[in-house]
């Protein structure tokens, strides 16, 4: 016995699916992102309620228990996580989704004799396990639990090929016989494939891999929907898979590289690798007061935020500095690179949190031509996205990546903690150019000093 008829269940599923589609539409623009997020959350609530009311009453206590346990773990984590840790949280939650889909498929295997359903189970097991294990490795890399550099060893490509061939063979056996033992073997092989897939990826490529694994999870969820005969899972999983694929391609394009090059570039030394080497070459540094004079008497200023701004939580100070400059009649905009920070939209979210007007957030393609008429480009905690090596150094890991053309500005000011290279581990020659000035220190502290000096002018 259930509390909801199949007809009403189908109607609620349709409403939830419509909400998910509208949510994706809303998330396509900063102005509508908050509304889109709320619509998506409402759709998720509708979907959960529909499932809750359409299952047998005997299963409701188990569902409630699972909700209590899940909420008890997720709510404190989500409330305490810093914005700078959001990418690894996304990776972790994404991996849990893939793992859940794989476990559901494993539990459903004994209940079917249909070869096509078994095929969907095999697909869900393999892709879900790859997503879970791969996401765990990306979480560890971004969280600093392991090196962000590519991890390779002799014979890695051969081992990966062997694991994938073994997984295909185990999948064929599962489809033919439905043997649970071979399904467990397939699950283990999928976990191994996920680890081997992500270990060679390093540095700035990790967020792109998170997006790709998100697409994998979506496909696994869609396949689990076929296994369970649940249309909503098919729709939601397909939406996640498609949007994740589009996002992955967009991020790869923003870095001027192919997805295959990102995933397998370490085999030939092409993957970006984080570095901790600190340069000892001389640079021109200055005080906050001198930089305030540059900014305060400029006519046009472009602020380029990066991950250093996020780490220092200096977005509110940056927004206040922009207001102080605008009060002096100075034209101020923020230049946003597609892969600034650790995930797409990272800088947009930070600055929106600080109430920076959406109109002031300019995408790379819209603002690059304006650097030539800019008096001061203020780079706050960014490096790779403004590094000319992407255009001039063919052997560089970031070669071919479109960058913000800050070098075209009359004066360039970098707020940096140290001379350590960016996440890709590539030294920035722009730091040593005569028009460049550096202010060392924590981004928020430096911005606070510059802000105070501007107000004192």
Beta strands, then each sheet from edge to edge (+ up, - down):
strand 1: 300-305
strand 2: 331-336
strand 3: 361-363
strand 4: 376-380
strand 5: 411-416
strand 6: 436-440
sheet 1: 3+ 2+ 1+ 4+ 5+ 6+
end
